[in-house]
Amino acid sequence: MPVQLHSPDPAQLLPVAGVRIGTTQAGVRKANRRDLSVWLLAPGTSVAGVFTQNRFCAAPVQVCREHLQHGPEVRALLINTGNANAGTGADGLARARRTCAALADQLGLAEQQVLPFSTGVIMETLPVERIEAGLRAAIDAARPDAWLEAAQAIMTTDTLPKAASRQVTIGGKAVTLTGIAKGAGMIRPNMATMLGFVATDACVAPSLLPALVKEAADASFNRITVDGDTSTNDSFLLMATHQAGHARIDALDSVEAALLRDALKSLAVELAQAIVRDGEGATKFITVQVDGGRDAAESRQVAYAIAHSPLVKTAFFASDPNLGRILAAVGYAGIPDLDQSLIDMDLGDVAVVREGGRLANYVEAEAAQAMAASDVRVRVHLNRGAASETVWTCDFSEDYVRINADYRS
């Protein structure tokens, strides 16, 4: 079961002017489920994205990069679940391009105006014919308030859809941001998430979007891990339709940009944390905070060493305060001149370690009680500097093994 996570209320998911979404059941891999969605973007929409750093990246990721770099204005997205179209070679690239061409033909667009996204099983042939056959139904179903259906249509091993909205006032105008994401396993984003999409009607210079989407990813999706695996298909897209009616934001250091950035980061963090809360087999949501690093990179390096550790994660599943596992992860994180005699550690409100050793008055039963909570915080202080970083992870249960052992069944 997901950890303190609930299905979004569709009434709380705000339409974004200039975006319509349609979904359908195309039978990409399984029958009787939403697995194909088409996003229709108004003329003038600006788009920027970040993608997986996995060098064995999927065909749709390669095509998206090409279209964003060299293509004309993006007018549509095409997303399928059930099949990742990764590890499919030249044939996979041809099939990804064919899906773009098919949707472009239906909409009267150029092929380069369509961005394709896929998620699901790796190294299986994309069933293009099924996708082509479902396009018309998805197009005809497109409407501004279909965000929950869109979130459902990109799920794989997710147990719940992930979607959220924000609204802020900029220049006297209401500005809306709504986004969806999917992911539950194969999560150690090295850019963003498995799949994430945020749209806003903010009027913002197109040249600012790449910085905005990267900043949002670094504050959210690049701070989560379920199992330490970086997917072949990770993609996070930001779309701005420029229809809110306020004066255009032309500088990142303006007051108006700050309002937009804060709303975007808040939305992205909510979506990213939802992925961890829905981690495959998860029973605990774990915040790992590392303070006192010499720089942010060092603090993040230690935090991820803790968050990736199977021994740490299984201890949390059992609520077993075998907390030497955390110290061991700190030690092998790769900080060559780390002084263990400076390290402090707390588990929630329970002080465990000071100056590299267990506190004399530490009570293991108190730590076990802290670990039994659904939301747990681990705090490590390196006492080397002023940098602090936080990442979010979950525990490992028997269900994680079962889900992944049966994934292709």
NORPEMO-V755755 format. One record per residue. N is the residue number from 1. RES is the residue in one letter. PSI is psi in degrees with one decimal (NA if undefined). OMEGA is omega in radians with two decimals (none if undefined). NEAR is the number of other C-alpha atoms within 8 Angstrom. Layout:
N/RES/PSI/OMEGA/NEAR, N/RES/PSI/OMEGA/NEAR
//
This chain:
1/M/145.3/3.10/7, 2/P/154.3/-3.05/13, 3/V/106.6/3.10/11, 4/Q/46.0/3.14/6, 5/L/137.8/-3.11/8, 6/H/156.8/3.11/6, 7/S/138.3/-3.12/7, 8/P/146.4/3.02/11, 9/D/118.0/-3.10/6, 10/P/-27.8/3.13/7, 11/A/-19.5/3.14/5, 12/Q/-3.4/3.12/8, 13/L/109.7/-2.96/14, 14/L/131.3/3.03/11, 15/P/148.8/3.08/10, 16/V/120.6/-3.11/12, 17/A/127.7/3.13/10, 18/G/2.1/3.14/10, 19/V/126.8/3.01/14, 20/R/141.0/-3.07/12, 21/I/133.8/3.07/17, 22/G/141.0/-3.14/16, 23/T/160.1/3.09/17, 24/T/171.2/3.06/13, 25/Q/103.9/-3.09/11, 26/A/-8.2/-3.12/12, 27/G/36.1/-3.13/10, 28/V/-44.1/3.08/14, 29/R/-38.8/-3.14/7, 30/K/149.0/3.14/7, 31/A/160.3/2.98/8, 32/N/41.0/3.01/6, 33/R/146.5/3.07/8, 34/R/122.8/-3.11/12, 35/D/6.1/3.14/16, 36/L/129.2/3.09/18, 37/S/146.8/3.11/15, 38/V/128.3/3.09/15, 39/W/127.3/-3.14/12, 40/L/119.3/-3.05/11, 41/L/136.7/-3.13/12, 42/A/151.9/3.05/9, 43/P/140.7/3.13/6, 44/G/-4.9/3.12/7, 45/T/136.4/3.08/14, 46/S/144.3/-3.05/11, 47/V/138.8/3.01/12, 48/A/152.3/-3.11/11, 49/G/162.5/2.97/11, 50/V/150.2/-2.98/11, 51/F/168.5/-3.08/11, 52/T/145.3/3.02/17, 53/Q/2.6/3.02/8, 54/N/121.5/-3.07/9, 55/R/-17.8/3.08/6, 56/F/60.3/-3.01/7, 57/C/154.3/-3.05/13, 58/A/159.4/3.13/13, 59/A/-45.7/3.14/14, 60/P/-32.0/3.08/14, 61/V/-44.3/3.13/15, 62/Q/-42.7/-3.12/10, 63/V/-40.6/3.10/13, 64/C/-46.1/3.13/11, 65/R/-43.4/3.13/8, 66/E/-47.1/-3.06/9, 67/H/-37.1/3.11/13, 68/L/-33.7/-3.08/11, 69/Q/-38.3/-2.98/6, 70/H/-12.8/-3.00/6, 71/G/173.4/3.05/10, 72/P/-169.2/-3.11/8, 73/E/129.9/3.13/9, 74/V/132.4/-3.11/14, 75/R/-9.1/-3.10/12, 76/A/150.2/2.98/11, 77/L/147.0/3.08/11, 78/L/117.4/-3.02/15, 79/I/129.8/3.02/11, 80/N/150.6/3.00/15, 81/T/165.2/-3.13/16, 82/G/-24.7/-3.11/13, 83/N/122.1/-3.05/15, 84/A/-17.6/-3.03/15, 85/N/47.0/3.11/18, 86/A/147.0/-3.07/15, 87/G/31.8/-3.05/12, 88/T/4.2/3.01/13, 89/G/-152.3/-3.10/8, 90/A/-34.6/3.13/6, 91/D/-38.6/3.12/7, 92/G/-41.7/3.08/14, 93/L/-44.2/3.14/13, 94/A/-39.8/-3.14/8, 95/R/-37.9/3.08/10, 96/A/-43.2/3.12/13, 97/R/-35.6/3.14/10, 98/R/-38.2/3.10/9, 99/T/-39.0/3.08/13, 100/C/-44.5/-3.13/14, 101/A/-38.6/-3.12/11, 102/A/-44.5/3.12/9, 103/L/-40.4/3.11/13, 104/A/-40.7/3.13/13, 105/D/-40.0/3.14/10, 106/Q/-30.9/-3.03/8, 107/L/-3.6/-3.10/6, 108/G/36.3/-3.12/6, 109/L/171.8/2.95/9, 110/A/149.4/-3.13/9, 111/E/-36.5/-3.09/11, 112/Q/-8.1/3.11/10, 113/Q/1.7/3.13/14, 114/V/133.6/3.05/16, 115/L/126.6/3.13/14, 116/P/146.0/3.08/14, 117/F/139.5/3.13/13, 118/S/149.8/3.04/13, 119/T/147.4/-3.11/15, 120/G/-145.1/-3.08/9, 121/V/135.0/3.13/10, 122/I/148.4/3.00/9, 123/M/29.5/3.01/9, 124/E/147.0/-3.07/11, 125/T/129.6/3.12/8, 126/L/123.6/-3.14/9, 127/P/79.6/-3.04/7, 128/V/-40.0/-3.08/9, 129/E/-39.1/3.14/6, 130/R/-39.5/3.10/10, 131/I/-46.5/3.12/13, 132/E/-40.4/-3.11/10, 133/A/-25.1/-3.11/8, 134/G/-8.0/-3.02/12, 135/L/-46.7/-3.07/10, 136/R/-41.8/3.13/8, 137/A/-40.3/3.12/10, 138/A/-42.9/3.13/14, 139/I/-46.4/-3.10/11, 140/D/-25.2/-3.12/7, 141/A/-6.2/-2.99/10, 142/A/132.1/3.10/14, 143/R/161.5/-3.07/9, 144/P/-24.4/-3.01/11, 145/D/28.0/-3.07/9, 146/A/31.0/-3.04/11, 147/W/-38.6/3.13/14, 148/L/-43.0/3.09/11, 149/E/-36.7/3.11/9, 150/A/-41.6/3.11/13, 151/A/-37.1/3.10/14, 152/Q/-34.3/-3.03/10, 153/A/-6.6/3.09/15, 154/I/6.1/-3.11/17, 155/M/146.0/2.96/14, 156/T/-92.2/3.09/10, 157/T/5.0/3.05/8, 158/D/143.5/3.03/12, 159/T/-20.6/3.14/8, 160/L/147.9/3.01/10, 161/P/155.6/-3.09/13, 162/K/115.7/-3.10/13, 163/A/151.9/-3.14/14, 164/A/163.1/3.13/13, 165/S/157.9/2.99/12, 166/R/153.0/3.02/11, 167/Q/131.0/3.13/9, 168/V/161.9/3.10/10, 169/T/123.4/3.12/8, 170/I/123.1/-3.14/10, 171/G/34.8/3.13/7, 172/G/4.1/-3.12/6, 173/K/144.0/3.06/9, 174/A/126.7/3.13/9, 175/V/129.0/-3.06/12, 176/T/140.4/2.99/15, 177/L/128.3/3.06/16, 178/T/140.9/-3.10/16, 179/G/160.4/3.04/15, 180/I/160.9/3.07/14, 181/A/160.7/3.01/17, 182/K/151.3/3.10/16, 183/G/141.3/3.08/16, 184/A/-30.6/3.09/13, 185/G/171.6/-3.00/9, 186/M/48.9/-3.06/11, 187/I/103.7/2.80/16, 188/R/72.1/-3.03/14, 189/P/131.6/3.09/17, 190/N/40.6/3.06/9, 191/M/-51.3/-3.03/15, 192/A/-129.0/3.11/18, 193/T/-178.1/3.07/17, 194/M/-62.5/2.96/15, 195/L/134.1/3.09/14, 196/G/139.4/-3.10/13, 197/F/126.1/3.08/11, 198/V/132.7/3.08/11, 199/A/146.4/3.07/13, 200/T/151.5/3.05/15, 201/D/10.8/3.13/15, 202/A/145.0/3.05/14, 203/C/105.0/-3.02/14, 204/V/139.2/-3.13/11, 205/A/129.5/-3.13/9, 206/P/-31.4/-3.11/7, 207/S/-17.1/-3.13/5, 208/L/-18.1/-3.03/11, 209/L/-42.4/3.12/13, 210/P/-40.2/3.12/9, 211/A/-38.7/-3.14/7, 212/L/-44.1/-3.09/9, 213/V/-36.8/3.11/14, 214/K/-42.7/3.14/11, 215/E/-42.5/3.14/9, 216/A/-41.6/3.12/13, 217/A/-42.7/-3.12/13, 218/D/-28.2/-3.13/11, 219/A/-6.9/-3.00/11, 220/S/-79.6/-3.04/14, 221/F/-27.4/3.09/15, 222/N/14.4/3.09/13, 223/R/20.0/-3.13/11, 224/I/153.1/3.02/15, 225/T/135.6/2.99/15, 226/V/-49.0/-3.06/17, 227/D/4.6/3.07/9, 228/G/3.3/-3.13/9, 229/D/129.4/3.07/9, 230/T/119.8/-3.08/13, 231/S/158.2/3.05/12, 232/T/-11.8/-2.95/11, 233/N/5.3/-3.07/17, 234/D/128.0/3.12/15, 235/S/136.5/3.09/16, 236/F/119.9/-3.00/15, 237/L/139.2/3.04/12, 238/L/127.9/-3.14/13, 239/M/133.9/3.09/12, 240/A/120.9/-3.08/13, 241/T/-12.1/3.07/17, 242/H/31.1/-3.06/12, 243/Q/9.2/-3.10/9, 244/A/-22.9/3.03/12, 245/G/1.4/3.10/8, 246/H/168.6/3.09/10, 247/A/142.2/-3.06/6, 248/R/138.5/3.07/7, 249/I/117.5/-3.06/11, 250/D/-6.6/-3.09/7, 251/A/134.7/-3.13/7, 252/L/-20.3/-3.10/8, 253/D/13.8/3.13/6, 254/S/162.0/3.09/8, 255/V/-40.5/-3.12/6, 256/E/-40.6/3.10/9, 257/A/-37.4/3.13/11, 258/A/-40.6/3.10/10, 259/L/-44.3/3.14/10, 260/L/-43.0/-3.13/10, 261/R/-42.8/-3.13/10, 262/D/-41.9/3.13/8, 263/A/-41.2/3.14/12, 264/L/-44.3/3.12/11, 265/K/-44.5/-3.14/12, 266/S/-43.0/3.12/8, 267/L/-45.1/-3.12/14, 268/A/-39.4/3.11/14, 269/V/-42.4/3.12/11, 270/E/-43.6/3.14/9, 271/L/-42.0/-3.13/14, 272/A/-44.1/3.13/13, 273/Q/-31.6/3.08/11, 274/A/-35.0/3.10/10, 275/I/-44.2/3.13/13, 276/V/-41.9/3.14/15, 277/R/-24.6/3.11/14, 278/D/17.8/3.13/17, 279/G/145.1/-3.05/14, 280/E/115.9/3.12/12, 281/G/7.8/-3.03/13, 282/A/141.4/3.00/17, 283/T/-10.8/-3.13/12, 284/K/139.7/2.99/14, 285/F/121.2/-2.98/15, 286/I/122.9/3.04/12, 287/T/124.5/3.11/12, 288/V/114.7/-3.11/15, 289/Q/125.3/3.11/13, 290/V/115.4/3.13/16, 291/D/166.2/2.99/14, 292/G/22.5/3.05/13, 293/G/160.0/3.10/16, 294/R/-29.0/3.06/10, 295/D/170.7/-3.08/10, 296/A/-39.4/-3.10/10, 297/A/-40.9/3.14/6, 298/E/-44.4/3.13/10, 299/S/-41.1/3.14/16, 300/R/-36.7/3.12/13, 301/Q/-43.1/3.12/10, 302/V/-41.4/-3.13/13, 303/A/-42.3/-3.13/15, 304/Y/-32.2/3.07/9, 305/A/-41.5/3.10/12, 306/I/-48.1/-3.02/12, 307/A/-27.9/-3.14/14, 308/H/-20.3/-2.95/12, 309/S/117.8/3.07/9, 310/P/-33.6/3.14/7, 311/L/-40.1/3.08/7, 312/V/-44.9/-3.05/13, 313/K/-37.9/3.10/13, 314/T/-32.7/3.06/11, 315/A/-40.2/3.11/12, 316/F/-36.9/3.10/14, 317/F/-41.0/-3.12/12, 318/A/-3.1/-3.02/6, 319/S/38.5/-3.10/10, 320/D/111.5/-3.07/9, 321/P/56.2/3.04/10, 322/N/69.0/-2.89/6, 323/L/-6.8/2.98/7, 324/G/-24.1/3.09/6, 325/R/-35.0/3.11/9, 326/I/-45.5/3.12/9, 327/L/-38.2/3.11/8, 328/A/-40.8/3.12/8, 329/A/-39.6/3.07/12, 330/V/-42.2/-3.09/11, 331/G/-33.2/-3.13/10, 332/Y/11.5/-3.11/8, 333/A/-17.9/3.08/9, 334/G/22.5/3.06/7, 335/I/101.5/-2.94/8, 336/P/-31.4/-3.09/4, 337/D/25.9/3.13/4, 338/L/132.9/3.10/6, 339/D/105.2/-3.07/6, 340/Q/-22.2/-3.11/8, 341/S/-6.6/3.13/7, 342/L/-8.2/-2.93/11, 343/I/133.0/3.00/14, 344/D/153.9/3.11/13, 345/M/137.6/3.07/12, 346/D/147.9/3.04/12, 347/L/104.9/-2.97/14, 348/G/-126.0/3.13/9, 349/D/5.9/-3.08/6, 350/V/116.8/3.05/9, 351/A/127.8/-3.04/10, 352/V/-48.3/-3.04/11, 353/V/138.0/2.98/12, 354/R/134.6/3.11/12, 355/E/42.0/3.00/9, 356/G/1.8/-3.12/10, 357/G/157.4/3.14/7, 358/R/135.5/3.11/8, 359/L/142.5/-3.13/9, 360/A/-32.6/-3.11/4, 361/N/15.6/3.08/4, 362/Y/133.3/-3.13/8, 363/V/113.7/-3.06/6, 364/E/-34.6/-3.14/7, 365/A/-33.4/3.10/6, 366/E/-39.1/3.09/8, 367/A/-40.6/3.11/11, 368/A/-39.5/3.11/11, 369/Q/-40.8/3.10/9, 370/A/-38.3/-3.13/12, 371/M/-21.4/-3.11/13, 372/A/-13.6/3.14/8, 373/A/154.4/3.13/8, 374/S/-29.2/3.07/10, 375/D/121.8/-3.05/8, 376/V/142.8/3.08/13, 377/R/129.1/2.99/10, 378/V/127.2/3.11/12, 379/R/124.0/3.09/12, 380/V/132.3/3.09/12, 381/H/118.7/-3.12/11, 382/L/-22.6/3.12/12, 383/N/42.8/3.12/11, 384/R/-13.4/-3.06/8, 385/G/-156.2/-3.04/9, 386/A/-0.9/-3.06/10, 387/A/143.7/3.11/11, 388/S/135.8/3.12/13, 389/E/150.1/-3.14/11, 390/T/136.9/3.00/11, 391/V/161.4/-3.11/14, 392/W/137.8/3.14/14, 393/T/-173.8/3.12/14, 394/C/176.0/3.14/16, 395/D/173.2/3.04/16, 396/F/128.0/3.09/12, 397/S/174.8/3.07/11, 398/E/-30.4/-3.11/7, 399/D/-29.9/3.10/9, 400/Y/-44.8/3.13/11, 401/V/-44.9/-3.11/8, 402/R/-46.5/-3.11/8, 403/I/-44.3/-3.10/10, 404/N/-27.3/3.06/7, 405/A/-31.0/-3.06/7, 406/D/5.5/-2.93/7, 407/Y/-39.2/-3.09/6, 408/R/-4.5/-3.07/5, 409/S/NA/none/3
//
